[in-house]
């Protein structure tokens, strides 16, 4: 190959110089003769990419230029800040406004109706507590045996499903016959509750 030869890639075409008329060769009719700078290798093809860049053309360019698509994984992965995952939303149960209710003092999620209250004479870990027959918007942890003031019980801590605050516990099993009425019931400490809907 002579020093004056120009390396050409398939599908590339040198654009005419500014102001040239159609049919002009751009060099007095001499065609491709003469020395050409290295920029000749960077001529753009029909897809808008240079001859060297055509080796890394994407799928849309492959349809225009007729080349082969870049295999998956040949290009580096896109960079950017990772997406932050939103915490899953917990569905809340809403008690009727016509009923007096107890709500979580931290997030105002409804916890129980006043009609579900069994007793106010219980003691929690942080003060006075109420015993309820059923509650809403409450999750349970694993059960474990604890020696309480009224004897040995199997209990599970309960927490507000909205704000995850520990509220009290659930009686899973009572080992003394006199305490069997507590099984399946819930203790909520007063420090975690607020009264709502028609208490005046």
N, C-alpha and C positions, 0 to 999 in steps of 0.2 A: 504494500500500500504506500503510495507516494505521500510526501509531506503535505502536498496541497489537497489531498483527498479529504472529503468531509464525511464523517460517520453519520448515517441516516437511519432512523428507526421507522419501522412500518407504521403507517397511519399518521405520520407527521408531515407538515407542509410549512415551508418558510413563508411568512406573510410578506406582501410587497412592501417596500419602503414607503414612508409618507409622501404623498403627491404623485406616486407612480400611476401610470395609466394601465388599463387592462391590457394584458398581452405583453407588457414589458417584462423582461427577465430581471430587471434591477441591476444589471451589470453590463449594459450595452449589448445584450443578446448573447453574452458568453455563457449563460446558463449557470451551472454550479462550478465553473472553473475558478481558480484562484484560491487563496488562503482565506479561511473563515475563522473568526474567533471562537473561543470555547462556548460562548453564549448560543452558538448554533445548536448545541445539544439541548438547550433549554427551550426550544420552540414548542409552542402549545399546539396540541392536536384539536380535533373536533370537540372533544369532551371538555376542553378548557384546561387540561392538565399538560404538563411538560412531558417530553419523551422519557426522561428519567422518572418523573412522578407517575407515569403510566404503569410502572411496575407495581405500584401500590394503589391502583385505582380501586374504587369501591364498586358495589353492585350496580348502582345507577349508571356509572361510567361504563361498565362492562357491556351494558345493553347498547350504548352508543358506539363504542370503539370495537366491539366484537372480541374483546379479550377474555381471559379467564378471571373469574371472581376470586378475590382473596380468600383463602380458606379460613374458617373460624379459628380464632386464637393467634392468627398471624399478626394482628394489630394489637397494640397495648390496650388494656382496659381503660375505659373512660375514668378520668379522675375528677374528684369533686368532694364536697363535704358529705359525710354519710347522713342519711335520712334519720331523723329522730322518730322513734316509735312512740306513738301515743299510748298511754296506759289504757287498758280496757275499761270501758264505762260499766259501772255496776247498776243494774236496773233497780229502781226504788219502788217499793210498795207504798201507796198513799192511802191512809185511813180516811174515812168520811169526815167532813168538816162538822157534821152534826154530832160527833162523839168527842168526848174529852179524851185527849191523847197525851202520851208521854213521848217526848222526842229527844234525840241526842243533843246535848247541850253544845257540842263542838261543831256539828254540821247541820242540825235541825232535821235529820232524817227521822221519820216516824218509827217508834219502837213498839208501842203497845197501846191498846185502848184501856181506859179506866175500868171497864167491865171485866177485863182479864186479871185484875189485881186480886191476889189471894190474901196476902198478909203484908203488913208494914213493919213487923217486929223482927226483922232480920238484921244481922250485922255482916257487913262486907269487909274487904281488906282495907278500905279507906273510909270507914264510917257506916252510917245507916244504909240499909238496902231493902228493896221491895221484892216480893216473890210473885211472879206472874205465871199464869197458866199457859199463855202462848205469846209470842213476840213476832215482829217482822223486821226485815232488813238487818238480820243478825246472822253471823256465821259462827261455827263451832270449831274449836281446836281438838286435838287428841284427848281422849279420856285418861285420867290418872286417879289413883286413890289418894285421898287426903283425909287427915284426921281433923274434923271441924269441931265446933263447940258442942254439936249434938251427936257426935260419934263419927265413925268411919263411913265415908261415902266415896263413890266413884263419880268424879265430876269432870267437866270439860270447860275450859275458858271460852267465853263468847265475846265477840267483837262486832263493832258496827261495820257493816259491809261498805259503807260509804267513805268513812274517814279512817277505818281500821283501828279505832280506839278500843282497848279492852274495857268492857262494860261490867263484867261479873262472871258468872258461870252457869252451867246447866247441870242439874242433878241427873246423872245417868243411872245410878243404882244406889240404893240405901241398904246397908247391911243389918240394920235394926228394924224390927217390925213396926215400931212406933214412928219411924221416919219414912215409911214406904210412900206416903202421900206426896212426897217431894219428887219422886221419880218422873222425869220428863218435864219438870218445871224449870223456870229460869229465875236467877237472881240478877238484878240490875242495881248497881249502887246509885244512890240519890245524887251524888256529885257529878254523875254523867247524864242526868236527865233534866228536862225542863217541861213544865206543863203547858199545854196549848189547847185552844178551842174551848171557850166557854167555861172557864174555871171561876169566874167572878160571880 
